[in-house]
Amino acid sequence: MQHFSQDELLQMNARYRAQLVNSLSGYKSANLIGTRNEQNQNNLAMFSSVVHLGSSPALVGFITRPDSVQRHTLENILQTKQFTINQVSESFWQEAHQTSARYGADQCEFEQTGLTPYDIDGIEVPFVKESRLKYALILRDIVPIQLNGTQLVIGEITDILCEAAALKKDGYIDIESLNTVAISGLDSYHKSQRLSRLSYAKPEYIPSKISLDGQ
């Protein structure tokens, strides 16, 4: 087994270190975050750092890069206080990856990649039409991470759009049926293969397999 010390990490080529460390957390979610600025310019960007923070209230967060680079997504969210999160499916994973290119502020990633903006009443920012599971959020907090200059952006979910067939009786969403993809490292995309759902873990019981509907 290869062993890397902290000194070796610090001395690595920056790109190699980024790829290595980004692989350590395992499979990550692939999501497109949709925003719009006050000039009605749409923006779309790939994020693999989206994380569940709580269900009551329904909070989701993601990490933005330091302000040493352009951050159109965060700038737009600060203007409108709204954003959408759109899960990436197998049918458009390559187009989704292309949104990570460093387009200028006046270039629209929807137009550059061929993805389709989708608006609904009451939401002032675009969804991705091709996404089969998506939701809108309002900005609730931004938490600076002093160690590296990144920020945790926290939103509260206001609207969810999900294909009905994927929604199970107990509230579970079968994202595998939506062909949702995952990311490892910086640029590797994966399909999933479910093992099973398991019963609620209790100290006195061995967990058992349950159906997709939670039975």
C-alpha positions as CSV (number, residue, x, y, z in Angstrom):
1,M,0.0,0.0,0.0
2,Q,1.3,3.4,-1.0
3,H,2.0,5.8,2.0
4,F,2.1,9.6,1.6
5,S,3.4,11.7,4.4
6,Q,2.2,15.3,5.0
7,D,5.6,16.5,3.8
8,E,5.2,14.6,0.6
9,L,1.7,16.0,0.1
10,L,3.1,19.5,0.5
11,Q,5.9,18.9,-2.0
12,M,3.7,17.3,-4.7
13,N,2.9,18.9,-8.0
14,A,-0.3,21.0,-7.4
15,R,-2.4,19.3,-10.0
16,Y,-1.4,15.8,-8.9
17,R,-2.2,16.7,-5.3
18,A,-5.6,18.1,-6.2
19,Q,-6.5,15.0,-8.1
20,L,-5.2,12.7,-5.3
21,V,-7.0,14.6,-2.4
22,N,-10.2,15.0,-4.4
23,S,-10.3,11.2,-4.7
24,L,-10.2,10.5,-1.0
25,S,-13.8,11.3,-0.1
26,G,-15.1,8.6,-2.5
27,Y,-18.1,9.1,-4.8
28,K,-19.6,12.6,-4.8
29,S,-22.8,13.9,-6.1
30,A,-22.8,15.6,-9.5
31,N,-25.0,18.7,-9.5
32,L,-25.5,21.7,-11.7
33,I,-26.2,25.0,-9.8
34,G,-28.3,27.4,-11.8
35,T,-28.2,31.2,-11.1
36,R,-29.2,34.4,-12.7
37,N,-27.8,37.9,-12.1
38,E,-29.7,41.2,-11.9
39,Q,-29.1,41.8,-15.7
40,N,-31.0,38.6,-16.4
41,Q,-27.9,36.7,-17.4
42,N,-28.0,33.0,-16.7
43,N,-25.2,31.0,-15.2
44,L,-24.7,27.3,-14.8
45,A,-21.9,25.5,-13.0
46,M,-20.9,21.9,-12.0
47,F,-20.4,21.3,-8.2
48,S,-19.4,18.0,-6.5
49,S,-19.6,19.5,-3.0
50,V,-23.4,19.6,-2.5
51,V,-24.2,18.3,1.0
52,H,-27.4,17.6,3.0
53,L,-27.5,19.8,6.2
54,G,-30.9,19.0,7.6
55,S,-34.5,18.2,6.7
56,S,-36.4,20.5,9.1
57,P,-35.8,23.1,7.9
58,A,-34.7,21.6,4.6
59,L,-31.1,22.9,4.3
60,V,-28.5,22.1,1.7
61,G,-25.0,23.5,1.3
62,F,-22.1,23.6,-1.1
63,I,-18.6,24.9,-1.1
64,T,-17.4,27.8,-3.2
65,R,-13.8,28.5,-4.2
66,P,-11.6,31.3,-2.7
67,D,-12.1,34.8,-4.1
68,S,-8.8,34.6,-5.8
69,V,-10.7,33.2,-8.8
70,Q,-14.0,34.3,-10.5
71,R,-17.1,33.0,-8.7
72,H,-20.0,33.9,-10.9
73,T,-22.3,31.4,-9.1
74,L,-21.7,33.1,-5.7
75,E,-21.9,36.6,-7.2
76,N,-25.3,35.9,-8.7
77,I,-26.6,34.3,-5.5
78,L,-25.6,37.3,-3.5
79,Q,-27.6,39.5,-6.0
80,T,-30.8,37.5,-6.2
81,K,-30.6,35.3,-3.0
82,Q,-31.9,32.3,-5.0
83,F,-30.4,29.3,-6.8
84,T,-31.3,25.9,-8.2
85,I,-29.6,22.5,-7.8
86,N,-30.1,20.1,-10.6
87,Q,-28.9,16.5,-10.4
88,V,-26.9,15.3,-13.4
89,S,-28.1,12.2,-15.3
90,E,-26.4,9.9,-17.7
91,S,-28.0,11.5,-20.7
92,F,-26.2,14.8,-20.3
93,W,-23.1,14.2,-18.1
94,Q,-20.6,15.4,-20.7
95,E,-22.5,18.7,-21.2
96,A,-22.7,19.1,-17.5
97,H,-18.9,18.6,-17.1
98,Q,-18.3,21.3,-19.8
99,T,-19.9,23.9,-17.6
100,S,-16.8,23.7,-15.4
101,A,-14.9,25.5,-18.2
102,R,-13.8,29.0,-17.3
103,Y,-16.3,30.9,-19.4
104,G,-16.5,34.7,-19.1
105,A,-19.2,36.4,-17.1
106,D,-20.9,37.5,-20.3
107,Q,-21.0,33.9,-21.6
108,C,-24.0,31.7,-20.8
109,E,-23.1,28.1,-20.0
110,F,-26.6,27.0,-21.1
111,E,-25.9,28.3,-24.6
112,Q,-22.3,27.1,-24.6
113,T,-23.2,23.5,-23.7
114,G,-26.7,23.1,-25.3
115,L,-28.5,22.6,-22.0
116,T,-31.9,24.1,-21.7
117,P,-32.9,26.7,-19.0
118,Y,-36.3,26.0,-17.5
119,D,-38.4,28.6,-15.5
120,I,-41.4,28.1,-13.3
121,D,-43.6,30.8,-11.7
122,G,-42.3,32.3,-8.5
123,I,-38.7,31.2,-9.0
124,E,-36.4,33.9,-10.4
125,V,-33.5,31.6,-11.4
126,P,-33.3,28.8,-14.0
127,F,-33.6,25.1,-13.6
128,V,-32.0,22.7,-16.1
129,K,-34.8,21.2,-18.2
130,E,-32.8,18.0,-18.8
131,S,-32.4,17.2,-15.1
132,R,-34.9,14.7,-13.7
133,L,-34.5,15.8,-10.1
134,K,-34.1,19.5,-9.2
135,Y,-34.9,21.9,-6.5
136,A,-34.9,25.7,-5.8
137,L,-33.4,27.3,-2.7
138,I,-33.2,30.7,-1.0
139,L,-29.9,31.8,0.5
140,R,-29.8,31.4,4.3
141,D,-26.2,31.8,5.3
142,I,-22.6,31.9,4.0
143,V,-20.0,30.4,6.4
144,P,-16.3,31.4,5.7
145,I,-13.7,28.6,6.1
146,Q,-10.7,30.5,7.2
147,L,-8.2,27.6,6.6
148,N,-8.3,27.9,2.8
149,G,-10.6,30.8,1.9
150,T,-13.5,28.7,0.7
151,Q,-17.1,29.3,1.8
152,L,-20.0,27.1,2.7
153,V,-23.1,28.5,1.0
154,I,-26.3,27.3,2.8
155,G,-29.7,27.4,1.2
156,E,-33.2,26.4,2.3
157,I,-35.2,24.4,-0.2
158,T,-38.5,26.0,-1.4
159,D,-39.5,23.8,-4.3
160,I,-38.7,20.3,-5.5
161,L,-39.3,18.9,-9.0
162,C,-39.0,15.1,-9.2
163,E,-40.2,12.5,-11.7
164,A,-43.1,10.8,-9.9
165,A,-42.0,7.3,-10.7
166,A,-38.8,7.7,-8.7
167,L,-40.7,8.8,-5.5
168,K,-41.4,5.9,-3.1
169,K,-44.1,5.5,-0.5
170,D,-41.8,6.4,2.5
171,G,-40.3,9.5,0.8
172,Y,-37.2,7.8,-0.5
173,I,-36.2,9.0,-4.0
174,D,-34.8,6.2,-6.2
175,I,-32.1,8.3,-7.9
176,E,-30.7,5.2,-9.6
177,S,-33.9,5.0,-11.7
178,L,-33.2,8.5,-12.8
179,N,-29.8,7.4,-14.1
180,T,-28.2,9.9,-11.7
181,V,-24.4,9.9,-12.0
182,A,-21.6,10.4,-9.4
183,I,-18.1,11.9,-9.6
184,S,-14.8,10.6,-8.2
185,G,-11.7,12.7,-8.2
186,L,-12.0,15.8,-10.4
187,D,-13.2,14.3,-13.6
188,S,-14.3,10.7,-13.4
189,Y,-18.0,10.0,-13.8
190,H,-19.9,6.8,-12.7
191,K,-23.2,5.0,-12.9
192,S,-24.5,3.3,-9.8
193,Q,-25.6,-0.2,-9.0
194,R,-27.7,-0.6,-5.9
195,L,-26.9,-3.3,-3.4
196,S,-30.1,-2.9,-1.3
197,R,-31.9,-0.6,1.1
198,L,-31.5,-1.8,4.7
199,S,-33.8,-1.6,7.7
200,Y,-33.2,1.0,10.4
201,A,-30.2,0.1,12.4
202,K,-30.7,-0.8,16.1
203,P,-28.2,-2.2,18.6
204,E,-30.3,-5.3,19.3
205,Y,-31.1,-6.2,15.7
206,I,-29.2,-7.3,12.7
207,P,-30.3,-5.0,9.7
208,S,-32.2,-6.7,7.0
209,K,-32.9,-5.9,3.4
210,I,-36.0,-3.9,2.6
211,S,-37.9,-3.0,-0.6
212,L,-37.5,0.3,-2.5
213,D,-40.8,1.3,-0.8
214,G,-39.3,0.8,2.6
215,Q,-41.1,-2.4,3.5
